[in-house]
Amino acid sequence: MNNGIWKKAYVLIFITTLLVSISGISSAKVNVDYIINGERFSKKMRLSTDIAKVSTGIFRGSRASTNRRAFRVDNSPYAGRGLSKRQRRQASNKRAKTRVRLSATNLPSHLGIENTEVEWLITSSSGKKSRKVRGKFANVRLSPGTYSIKLRIGSYKKTTKVTIHKSRNNAQNISIATMLGLLNVSSSLNGAKNAKRIRWTAKNSAGKIIARGKGSKFRHLVPAGRYKVEAHYNEHTHGTSVIVRKGKIGSGMVKLPAGRIKISAYNKTLHEPMFSTTRWVIYNKQGHSVHQSKKHNLRLTLFPGRYVAKLTAKGKTIKKHFIVSSGRNAEVRVVVR
């Protein structure tokens, strides 16, 4: 087939197989299907500069030259035709950046660390550009240069400086080995009705507060070391010392003073328990509700202090003041007449 026939014929080219050898794009082989005067022909051809021109629809003198849409072939001088300037610029910027894989190691599964708890802060050497990503493993694209990478998990922080090298095909791996553990402290009042109001503080060996919490338990990821954990409720403050080792759980318990109280409702006399519909609300001295119930009898564990029990029954509301002492049991009886 001579060049004259190529120039006059209507050529449709479909590249179905592209086998690229180590020597580069010029040694690749393709199957080329083309139609001339309604007849289909098929031929295996070596991809050279001329065939690359045909495949991208720019063979001089043919009708195929009107179709300028390019297919993507790396290293081809015609790759990227048919894209807008913005798309070509974005593709060029992406190719100029290096793929970087970030990974945090020494994170045992029993610590229960979630991906959302692992944060990476990447800052350029100039300090003008920074970005955040989350996850134990993260993939980013960075321009060649020097960066500061900070890993933060809970109160644990570690910063390293790295140099990103230019690489189009190979990813650069950056791994940071952690030295952290889990600080897990509970109170002796996990079953107390107002235990959710306990406030926690954790201090490192230098006496600096590194974390705060609220509730019946305290859980926080920290660097390996010794910590003082304190539980606060109203004017009461009690603490314990806990050692956390790398990859381990440092457990402890804070004993808080408390007393047990039994509250009962009676109908007319103390010999007739109340069985009709009742509603209890227990308030502390600040006027905050610490417990609500529709039971006739209550058994509660409360912090020492003054409380008010408000009973609503038979259309009446009765209030009863009582005191809870540490380590003592007490009983409150309310009679509805």
C-alpha positions in Angstrom: 0.0 0.0 0.0 1.6 3.3 -1.1 1.3 6.7 0.4 -1.1 8.0 -2.3 -3.7 5.5 -1.2 -3.3 6.5 2.5 -3.8 10.2 1.6 -7.0 9.7 -0.4 -8.7 6.9 1.7 -11.0 7.5 4.7 -9.1 5.8 7.5 -10.5 4.7 10.9 -7.9 3.5 13.3 -8.6 1.6 16.4 -5.6 0.6 18.6 -6.7 -2.5 20.4 -3.4 -3.8 22.0 -0.3 -1.9 23.1 2.6 -4.0 24.2 5.4 -1.7 25.4 8.9 -3.2 25.6 11.7 -2.1 27.9 13.4 -0.2 25.1 10.6 2.4 25.0 7.5 3.5 23.1 9.2 3.3 19.7 9.5 -0.5 19.9 5.9 -1.2 20.9 3.6 -3.2 18.6 -0.1 -2.5 17.9 -2.9 -4.1 15.9 -4.3 -1.5 13.5 -7.7 -1.9 11.9 -8.5 0.4 9.0 -11.3 0.7 6.4 -10.7 1.7 2.8 -13.6 2.0 0.4 -15.8 0.0 2.7 -13.4 -2.9 3.1 -11.8 -3.6 6.5 -8.1 -4.5 6.8 -6.1 -5.6 9.8 -2.3 -5.4 10.2 0.2 -5.7 13.1 2.6 -2.8 12.9 5.5 -1.5 15.0 4.7 1.8 16.6 7.1 4.3 15.2 6.8 8.1 14.9 4.7 7.8 11.7 2.3 5.3 13.2 2.0 7.4 16.4 0.9 10.3 14.1 -1.7 8.1 12.5 -3.0 6.9 15.9 -3.5 10.4 17.1 -5.4 11.4 14.0 -2.9 13.8 12.6 -1.5 12.0 9.5 -1.0 14.7 7.0 -3.4 14.8 4.0 -5.9 12.2 5.3 -9.5 12.8 6.5 -8.4 11.4 9.9 -6.4 14.6 10.3 -9.7 16.4 11.1 -10.0 14.3 14.3 -7.5 15.8 16.7 -8.6 13.9 19.8 -5.5 12.2 21.3 -5.2 9.0 23.3 -2.9 9.0 26.3 0.6 7.5 25.7 3.4 8.4 28.1 6.5 9.7 26.5 4.7 10.3 23.2 5.3 13.8 21.7 1.6 13.9 20.9 0.2 12.9 24.3 -2.2 15.4 25.7 -3.7 16.7 22.4 -7.4 17.4 22.7 -7.1 18.6 26.3 -7.8 22.2 27.4 -5.0 24.4 28.5 -6.1 24.1 32.1 -6.2 20.3 31.9 -2.8 20.2 30.3 -1.4 22.5 33.0 -3.0 20.3 35.8 -1.6 17.2 34.2 1.8 18.8 33.9 1.8 19.9 37.5 0.7 16.4 38.6 3.5 14.7 36.6 6.0 17.2 38.2 5.1 16.0 41.7 6.3 12.9 43.5 4.0 10.3 45.1 4.7 10.1 48.8 3.4 7.3 51.1 3.1 8.2 54.8 2.9 5.5 57.4 2.8 5.4 61.3 4.2 2.2 62.8 4.1 0.6 66.3 0.4 1.1 66.6 -0.9 -2.2 68.1 -4.5 -3.0 67.4 -5.4 -3.4 71.2 -4.9 0.3 71.6 -8.0 0.8 69.5 -6.6 3.7 67.5 -8.9 5.0 64.8 -7.7 6.4 61.5 -9.4 9.7 62.4 -7.1 10.0 65.4 -3.9 10.0 63.3 -3.1 13.4 61.8 -0.3 14.4 59.5 0.7 18.1 59.1 3.0 18.7 56.1 4.7 22.1 55.8 7.1 23.3 53.2 10.5 24.6 54.2 9.3 28.2 53.5 6.4 27.7 55.9 4.0 29.2 53.3 2.3 26.0 52.3 0.9 23.3 54.5 -1.7 20.6 54.3 -3.3 18.1 56.6 -4.2 14.5 56.0 -5.5 11.8 58.3 -5.0 8.0 58.6 -2.4 5.5 59.7 -1.4 5.3 56.1 -1.8 8.3 53.8 -0.9 9.1 50.1 0.0 12.6 48.9 1.7 14.2 46.0 4.5 16.7 46.8 6.7 18.9 44.7 10.5 18.1 45.1 11.9 20.0 48.1 12.3 20.0 51.9 9.4 19.5 54.2 8.6 19.3 57.9 6.2 16.4 58.6 4.5 16.4 62.0 2.6 13.3 63.2 0.0 13.8 66.0 -2.0 11.0 67.7 -3.8 12.2 70.8 -1.2 14.0 72.9 1.7 12.2 71.1 3.6 14.4 68.6 6.6 13.7 66.5 8.2 15.9 63.8 10.7 15.0 61.2 12.3 16.8 58.2 12.4 15.0 54.9 13.7 15.8 51.4 11.4 14.8 48.5 13.2 13.8 45.4 11.9 14.2 41.9 10.4 10.9 40.7 7.7 10.4 38.1 7.2 6.6 38.4 8.4 5.6 41.9 6.8 6.5 45.2 8.8 7.8 48.1 8.0 6.1 51.4 8.2 8.0 54.7 7.6 5.9 57.9 7.5 7.3 61.5 7.9 4.8 64.4 5.7 5.9 67.3 6.5 5.7 71.1 3.0 6.0 72.6 0.5 4.1 74.8 -3.0 4.3 76.1 -3.8 6.0 79.4 -6.9 4.3 80.7 -8.2 5.4 84.2 -11.6 4.8 85.8 -13.2 6.0 89.0 -14.6 3.9 91.9 -18.0 5.4 91.1 -18.6 4.0 87.6 -22.1 3.1 88.7 -22.9 6.3 90.4 -25.8 8.3 88.9 -23.8 11.6 88.8 -20.5 10.0 87.7 -20.8 11.7 84.3 -20.1 15.0 86.0 -16.6 13.9 87.0 -13.9 16.1 85.3 -10.4 14.7 84.6 -7.0 16.1 84.1 -3.8 14.3 83.1 -0.3 15.8 83.9 3.1 14.7 82.7 6.2 14.3 84.8 6.9 18.0 84.5 3.5 18.9 86.0 2.0 20.2 82.7 -1.6 19.4 81.9 -1.6 17.5 78.6 -5.2 16.3 78.4 -8.7 16.9 79.9 -11.8 14.8 80.0 -15.3 14.4 81.4 -17.3 11.3 82.5 -16.9 8.2 84.6 -13.8 7.1 82.7 -10.7 8.7 81.2 -9.0 7.4 78.0 -6.3 9.2 76.1 -3.3 8.4 73.8 -0.1 9.7 75.3 3.7 9.4 74.8 5.3 6.6 76.9 6.0 7.9 80.5 4.6 8.6 84.0 1.4 10.5 84.5 -0.7 12.0 87.3 -4.4 11.6 86.7 -6.8 13.5 88.8 -10.6 13.3 89.1 -12.6 16.4 90.2 -16.1 16.7 91.4 -17.3 19.9 93.1 -14.8 20.5 95.9 -13.5 16.9 95.8 -10.2 16.1 94.0 -8.5 12.7 94.1 -5.7 11.3 91.8 -3.5 8.4 91.0 -0.1 7.8 89.3 0.0 5.7 86.1 3.0 4.5 84.1 2.4 4.1 80.3 4.8 2.0 78.3 5.3 2.0 74.5 2.5 0.0 72.8 0.9 -0.8 76.2 -2.2 0.3 78.2 -1.5 2.0 81.4 -4.5 1.4 83.7 -5.5 2.9 87.0 -8.4 3.7 89.3 -9.2 6.8 91.3 -11.1 6.2 94.5 -13.6 8.9 95.2 -15.5 9.3 98.5 -19.2 8.3 98.2 -22.1 7.1 100.3 -25.1 4.9 99.5 -28.6 6.2 100.0 -32.0 4.4 100.0 -35.1 6.5 99.2 -38.6 5.2 99.7 -42.1 6.5 99.3 -45.0 5.6 101.6 -48.8 6.2 101.5 -50.1 8.0 104.6 -48.1 5.9 107.1 -44.6 4.3 107.2 -46.3 0.9 107.2 -47.9 1.3 103.8 -45.5 1.5 100.8 -46.6 3.7 97.9 -47.6 1.6 94.9 -49.3 4.3 92.8 -47.5 6.3 90.1 -44.6 8.2 91.4 -41.8 10.4 90.0 -38.5 11.2 91.7 -36.0 13.9 90.9 -32.8 14.2 93.0 -31.0 17.5 93.0 -27.5 18.4 94.3 -26.8 21.5 96.3 -26.2 23.5 93.1 -29.7 22.7 92.0 -28.7 20.3 89.2 -30.7 17.2 88.6 -28.5 14.1 89.2 -31.1 11.4 88.9 -34.7 10.8 87.8 -36.9 7.7 88.2 -40.4 6.4 88.3 -39.6 3.6 90.7 -41.1 3.5 94.2 -37.8 2.8 95.9 -34.4 4.1 94.9 -30.9 2.9 95.8 -28.2 5.4 94.8 -24.5 5.9 95.2 -23.8 9.6 95.5 -20.9 11.9 96.3 -20.8 13.4 99.8 -22.9 16.5 100.1 -26.3 17.9 100.5 -29.2 16.8 98.2 -32.9 17.3 97.8 -35.4 14.5 96.9 -38.5 15.8 95.1 -41.4 13.3 95.0 -44.5 13.8 92.8 -47.4 11.4 93.6 -51.2 11.5 93.9 -51.2 15.1 92.6 -48.9 16.3 95.3 -45.2 17.4 95.4 -43.1 16.8 98.4 -39.4 17.8 99.0 -37.0 16.1 101.4 -33.5 17.3 102.2 -30.8 14.8 103.1 -27.0 14.5 103.5 -24.7 11.9 102.0 -21.5 11.1 104.0 -18.5 9.3 102.6 -18.5 5.6 103.3 -21.9 5.6 105.1 -25.3 4.2 104.2 -28.4 6.3 104.8 -32.2 6.0 104.3 -34.7 8.7 103.3 -38.5 8.0 103.8 -41.1 10.3 102.3 -44.8 9.9 103.4 -47.6 11.2 101.1 -50.7 12.0 103.2 
